[in-house]
């Protein structure tokens, strides 16, 4: 099924669709400029395109006045519960992610940056890195993105980002992941930006999962 058809099937708001398309586009740009160990390109793209399917439960109810959005959000709560990560995994599995891809999806979270940094999986590193490069409004530098996360979640006691020491360590790990990836790329971090991924976004809208 085409990825846009999947997004529409789950009634995802456009901003959430665009986030996943941007993340996958950053990954696609890296793939096209990769000179390192063999990587499973389709696994990277499939995980990136589906990684936040459950994040609608994190979007505040007052995000939109659209009654359709509110109804969709309520259906998610009723059907899946409130844990966005568990929803991501459930929908990912339902939409055909393999065991290998599910492992990448589960491991790529920013709270697991230390494990990702130490992992031998460049699929996991690329998926994690690209997700952490994409802010709500577009692609930004990795440090800028995670410093923003630290600020936004500092008052949420259950978030890893509410602990400044832990948050700073996760940012340090993310910068190391960037170095690990870039040693095998023919581009630099600053070459990954909104302008350079535009063409990939349009191409990936035709991607079949």
C-alpha positions in Angstrom: 0.0 0.0 0.0 1.2 3.5 -0.8 2.4 5.4 2.3 0.0 8.3 1.8 -2.8 5.7 1.7 -1.6 4.3 5.0 -1.5 7.8 6.5 -5.0 8.5 5.3 -6.2 5.1 6.6 -5.2 6.2 10.1 -6.5 9.8 9.6 -3.1 11.3 10.5 -2.9 15.1 10.6 -0.7 16.7 7.9 2.0 17.8 10.3 2.5 14.3 11.6 2.6 12.9 8.0 5.2 15.6 7.1 7.4 14.8 10.0 7.7 11.2 9.0 8.2 12.1 5.3 11.0 14.6 6.3 12.7 12.0 8.5 12.6 9.4 5.7 13.8 12.0 3.2 16.8 12.8 5.4 17.5 9.1 5.6 17.2 8.8 1.8 19.7 11.6 1.3 22.2 9.8 3.6 21.6 6.5 1.7 22.3 8.2 -1.6 25.6 9.5 -0.3 26.6 6.4 1.7 30.1 4.8 1.2 30.2 2.7 4.3 29.2 -0.8 5.3 26.3 -2.4 3.6 23.0 -1.2 4.9 19.4 -2.3 4.4 18.0 0.7 2.6 14.4 -0.4 2.5 14.4 -1.2 6.2 15.6 2.4 6.9 13.0 4.0 4.7 10.1 1.7 5.9 10.9 2.4 9.6 11.3 6.1 9.0 8.0 6.4 7.1 6.1 4.6 9.9 8.0 5.4 13.1 5.5 7.9 14.6 2.1 6.5 13.6 0.9 6.6 17.2 2.1 10.2 18.0 -1.4 11.6 17.5 -2.0 10.7 21.2 0.8 13.2 22.1 -0.8 16.1 20.2 -2.8 18.4 22.5 -6.5 18.3 22.0 -6.6 22.0 21.3 -4.1 21.6 18.5 -6.9 21.9 16.0 -10.5 22.9 16.0 -11.2 20.3 13.4 -13.8 17.9 14.8 -12.3 15.1 12.6 -9.0 15.5 14.4 -10.6 15.3 17.8 -12.6 12.3 16.9 -9.5 10.5 15.4 -7.5 11.3 18.6 -10.3 9.8 20.8 -10.5 6.7 18.6 -6.8 6.2 19.1 -7.2 6.5 22.9 -10.1 4.1 22.9 -8.4 1.5 20.6 -4.8 1.7 21.6 -4.4 3.5 24.9 -2.1 6.4 25.7 1.4 5.0 25.2 2.6 6.5 21.9 5.6 4.2 21.6 3.5 1.0 22.1 1.1 2.3 19.5 3.9 3.0 17.1 5.0 -0.6 17.5 1.5 -2.1 17.2 0.8 -0.2 14.0 4.2 -0.8 12.6 3.7 -4.5 13.0 0.2 -4.3 11.6 1.5 -2.5 8.5 4.1 -5.2 7.8 7.3 -4.3 9.4 9.6 -7.3 9.8 11.2 -8.5 13.0 14.4 -6.7 12.0 12.6 -3.5 11.3 10.6 -3.7 14.5 13.8 -4.0 16.4 15.1 -0.8 14.7 11.8 1.0 15.5 12.0 0.0 19.1 15.7 0.9 19.5 15.9 4.2 17.7 14.3 6.3 20.4 16.3 9.2 21.7 16.1 7.8 25.2 18.2 4.9 23.9 20.9 7.1 22.3 23.7 5.5 24.3 22.6 2.0 23.1 22.3 3.3 19.6 25.8 4.9 19.8 27.2 1.5 20.9 25.2 -0.5 18.4 26.8 -2.0 15.3 23.5 -1.3 13.3 23.9 1.6 11.0 20.2 1.2 10.1 19.4 2.0 13.7 21.9 4.9 13.8 20.5 6.5 10.6 16.9 6.1 11.7 17.6 7.6 15.1 19.8 10.4 13.8 17.3 11.5 11.1 14.4 11.5 13.5 16.4 13.7 15.8 17.3 16.1 13.0 13.6 16.9 12.2 11.9 19.6 14.4 8.1 20.3 14.1 8.8 22.9 11.4 11.6 21.3 9.5 15.2 20.1 9.5 17.6 21.6 12.0 21.0 20.8 13.5 21.1 17.9 15.9 22.2 20.0 18.9 19.6 22.6 18.3 16.9 20.0 18.0 17.7 18.2 21.2 18.4 21.4 23.2 14.8 22.3 22.2 13.6 18.9 23.4 15.3 19.5 26.7 13.6 22.8 27.1 10.1 21.6 26.1 10.1 18.5 28.4 12.0 19.9 31.3 8.9 20.2 33.5 7.6 16.7 32.6 9.0 14.5 35.4 8.6 11.2 33.5 10.6 12.4 30.6 14.3 11.6 30.3 14.7 15.2 29.1 13.6 16.6 32.5 16.9 15.5 34.0 19.5 17.9 32.8 22.4 15.6 33.4 20.8 12.7 31.6 19.6 15.0 28.8 23.1 16.5 28.2 24.5 12.9 28.1 21.9 11.9 25.5 22.8 15.0 23.4 26.5 14.0 23.6 25.6 10.5 22.4 23.6 11.9 19.5 26.5 14.0 18.4 28.7 10.9 18.5 26.1 9.0 16.4 26.3 11.9 13.9 30.1 11.5 13.7 29.7 7.7 13.2 27.4 8.2 10.3 29.2 11.1 8.7 32.5 9.2 8.5 30.8 7.1 5.8 29.0 9.9 4.0 30.1 12.1 1.1 28.1 15.0 2.6 28.3 17.0 5.8 25.6 17.5 8.4 24.8 21.0 7.1 24.1 19.5 3.7 21.0 17.8 5.2 18.4 20.6 5.2 14.9 21.5 4.1 16.1 22.5 0.6 18.1 19.3 0.0 15.3 16.9 1.0 12.5 18.6 -1.0 12.8 16.2 -4.0 12.9 13.2 -1.7 9.6 14.1 0.0 7.8 14.1 -3.3 9.4 10.8 -4.3 8.6 9.1 -1.0 4.9 10.0 -1.2 4.8 7.3 -3.9 6.6 4.7 -1.7 4.8 1.4 -1.3 5.1 -0.2 2.1 
